């Protein structure tokens, strides 16, 4: 008669699945918390508007600084999004 015990490998797989699910759950909770914090930090800038040419010059400068290694990808993406949001569509 066979025993009802699971093999060592099966237990390892089950433990790995649980650990992966737990890590995924934590990442999701952290992401939700970060989105809530970002919503609280929204600042509306009603300062002077730049022309599309000025914005594109700033974007080109931003690309140069990123290519030279003066900023990381997250900062680059954030600043680029801010500049692209200033482009007026006629």
C-alpha positions as semicolon CSV with decimal commas, in nm:
position;residue;x (nm);y (nm);z (nm)
1;X;0,000;0,000;0,000
2;X;0,132;0,345;-0,096
3;X;0,195;0,613;0,162
4;X;0,020;0,950;0,143
5;X;0,344;1,145;0,172
6;X;0,453;1,382;-0,099
7;X;0,802;1,377;-0,236
8;X;1,068;1,629;-0,139
9;X;1,065;1,780;-0,490
10;X;0,690;1,832;-0,480
11;X;0,713;2,008;-0,145
12;X;0,988;2,231;-0,282
13;X;0,773;2,320;-0,585
14;X;0,475;2,400;-0,362
15;X;0,689;2,617;-0,135
16;X;0,835;2,797;-0,437
17;X;0,485;2,863;-0,576
18;X;0,372;3,005;-0,241
19;X;0,680;3,226;-0,216
20;X;0,630;3,354;-0,571
21;X;0,262;3,427;-0,504
22;X;0,352;3,609;-0,183
23;X;0,616;3,821;-0,360
24;X;0,368;3,904;-0,636
25;X;0,108;4,006;-0,379
26;X;0,361;4,233;-0,204
27;X;0,463;4,397;-0,534
28;X;0,099;4,464;-0,616
29;X;0,035;4,618;-0,275
30;X;0,349;4,834;-0,305
31;X;0,242;4,945;-0,653
32;X;-0,104;5,044;-0,526
33;X;0,055;5,240;-0,239
34;X;0,291;5,419;-0,481
35;X;0,001;5,517;-0,709
36;X;-0,188;5,662;-0,412
37;X;0,119;5,865;-0,311
38;X;0,165;5,992;-0,666
39;X;-0,198;6,107;-0,677
40;X;-0,141;6,310;-0,361
41;X;0,172;6,477;-0,503
42;X;0,006;6,619;-0,816
43;X;0,102;6,982;-0,865
44;X;-0,060;7,198;-1,132
45;X;0,187;7,433;-1,297
46;X;0,016;7,735;-1,449
47;X;0,345;7,913;-1,517
48;X;0,451;8,060;-1,850
49;X;0,389;7,832;-2,145
50;X;0,675;7,745;-2,379
51;X;0,641;7,731;-2,755
52;X;0,655;7,390;-2,920
53;X;1,002;7,469;-3,055
54;X;1,129;7,555;-2,706
55;X;0,981;7,235;-2,566
56;X;1,145;7,027;-2,841
57;X;1,480;7,195;-2,771
58;X;1,445;7,102;-2,405
59;X;1,357;6,744;-2,503
60;X;1,667;6,726;-2,724
61;X;1,879;6,856;-2,436
62;X;1,718;6,602;-2,206
63;X;1,809;6,321;-2,447
64;X;2,168;6,449;-2,462
65;X;2,197;6,450;-2,082
66;X;2,052;6,098;-2,060
67;X;2,288;5,970;-2,330
68;X;2,582;6,125;-2,142
69;X;2,479;5,936;-1,828
70;X;2,387;6,244;-1,627
71;X;2,046;6,100;-1,523
72;X;1,879;5,766;-1,472
73;X;1,593;5,625;-1,680
74;X;1,319;5,705;-1,428
75;X;1,417;6,071;-1,405
76;X;1,449;6,090;-1,784
77;X;1,102;5,941;-1,838
78;X;0,944;6,171;-1,579
79;X;1,099;6,488;-1,719
80;X;1,023;6,387;-2,078
81;X;0,657;6,323;-1,988
82;X;0,637;6,666;-1,824
83;X;0,783;6,833;-2,132
84;X;0,564;6,639;-2,374
85;X;0,260;6,746;-2,173
86;X;0,348;7,108;-2,248
87;X;0,325;7,067;-2,625
88;X;0,021;7,245;-2,759
89;X;-0,184;7,083;-3,029
90;X;-0,352;7,325;-3,268
